[in-house]
Amino acid sequence: MRHIIGVLVENKFGVLSRISGLFSGRGFNIESLTVAETDDPAISRMTIVTLGDDQIVEQITKQLNKLINVIKVIDFTDTDHVTRGLMLVKVSVEGSKRLEVLKLIEVFRARVIDMAAKSAIIEITGNEMKLKAFLDVLAPYGIKEINSTGIVAMNREVKARNRYKT
Amino acid sequence: MKKTGAQIVLQSLQIEGVKAVFGYPGGAVINLYDELPNYELKHYLVRHEQAAVHAADGYARATGEVGVALVTSGPGATNTVTGLATAYMDSIPVVVFTGQVPTALIGNDAFQEADIVGITRPCTKHNYLVKDVRELPRIIKEAFHIARSGRPGPVLIDLPKDVLVDTTIFEYPESVSLRGYSPTYEGHPGQLRKAVRALLKAKRPVFYVGGGAILSNAAGVITELAVRLQIPVTTTLMGLGAFPETHALSLGMLGMHGTYRANMAVTESDVLVAIGARFDDRVTGRIDEFAPDAKIIHIDIDPTSISKNVKVHIPIVGDVHDVMNKMMVAVNEMSEEAHEFAASHDEWLARIAKWKEMHKLDYIQEEVIKPQYVVEKICELTRGQQPIISTEVGQNQMWAAQFYEYTKPRTWLSSGGLGTMGYGFPAALGAQVAFPDRLVIDIAGDGSIQMNIQELATAVQYRLPVKIIILNNGYLGMVRQWQELFFQKHYSATEMSAVPDFVKLAEAYGAVGLRATRPQEVESTLKKAFSINKPVLVDFVVAGEENVYPMVPAGQPISKMLLV
């Protein structure tokens, strides 16, 4: 099963490698990993997407908690949460394809951030499903290159969730 | 007044109450060694850095204090990895200082540079690279705190040469503040109540006690509770000494080479209380047939140990000592039920007694010396003295576990988790440093002892009168045993056809060497060895193809033992 794990850590050198070491030491692949400083420069936040059965992931979250530099671990899988990723896509826009691509971009609320004679670079944010759907529709035009941040995640506030549900 | 990094390290060690440091100098730590004579720390020069960490580890296991090792950069540092991994697997509090090239050279492939913080990340509880002398006091304070608190473990501090030379005002912090680190010591009261209720309903209860009981100094209260409630106790290899093996309720050790009664009792138990034990595969055997009918209560300070290998019904995260104390209080409050409970399982105890009669730990003494006989004799001759026994790894370790009766905690030092050959002798030196007047015995094999035999020089230099008892069978015995039983006697690479003359070797180092080749000589040779106040190495030439029994073949349930 796919798990999204958030980790709050002390912003110190070597911490990322301690965390990734827990995964690699068990022969696990990390599907995506994002990390950046939070509003408190002493703390960084990571979002890790990984595959594994629940028991193994439970063991990993416990092991993460055990690391001295780890402040908090959240497994988003069973909680109400939002996810976003940012992707840059370089797509072929030769000839008549250009207008079609521009229309698609509007539908997805993406943005062109570079346009050249043969290709355009498009920026899109969204959850994984949206990013994947966007790639699917762009594919026939000829995707030349993509670069993605991977997923960041955040729990919804309980209040907000209740409002959302009613 | 400002102090150098080197002075700060040594002063901090003094403040932490460190009395002994095991180490090996080198270029990167030469400034530290230069300051050493000015401090009240006794430094023991070992002959290999691996031994420095094992000695610190042995010191820690025997005393309950933090063991300290000090080595140089590069090869000095990498040589500590096995020692660190050993301490890590057995949760032993050790702080290892490594030298490092100057900060400006780090990452430049400088002479004797190794990324030791990177290398030891998976085998330390935590590690540090000190980049500024001003961080040094805080890091040392944290390191000792991390090493000894929660589930203990080794911590490494990497000291670049310039940090040792730089100066700063020295102030040792009084407290530690680590945002992400606060071990849970007190067991959850609700869980605890649940556990006591479940326990007092048991018909076939068993205590399964591991190394955590010794680390948290809980042997006393565990023994008290077991006796009060008449619960039979089995200990793991790491838990030996946590319950007196001379007591009627003792089941001895369980697992792959455990006793018949321990393995059967666990298999048939209906409530199994795991106390500071972690369900290692050498204990459980085939997992789906391990204690199949038991409600499992697991007490451990480390949440990652709980439900890692077997499903636990009532987990209690907390310090074993604290939890067992509270359990005792709860039992006292329910004294009537407790009394009834204690009286209710005579039948269970009778069954266990029968198992004990059916299959005792045994061997057949022949013309040649049997290794078990040597261990039994050691036990007999040292009864009441409570010597500290360390072991190497392999058959010698298992015989030492089976045929010596441990009655007190911290009298048994053995590499359980990692199974490190070469551990016992340096660990014995560490224990002897801590307790100069006690009898310290390393039970070794001819293979294992050769992994750190150079430490004879350390023993001689510091007059550490450790007794090394070699059970010399000319084989890497445990692997040979597996080859005999499971690989059609294909003794591939397990015969040690060139073994040194251990007696001459001991003499060459300035120690005493003794040898016995016949059963009749065992007792007198041991007596002689124990009476000499010097390092003594005894070469017992024992039966070559003796096996450790009982044995649970790998992948089998622990109830399916090979008995002879």
Interface residues (C-beta under 8 A of the other chain):
Chain A: V9 E10 F13 G14 S17 R18 G21 G25 Q55 E58 Q59 K62 Q63 N65 K66 L67 I68 N69 V70 I71 K72
Chain B: V117 G118 R121 P122 K125 H126 L129 I146 L178 R179 G180 Y181 D302 P303 T304 S307 K308
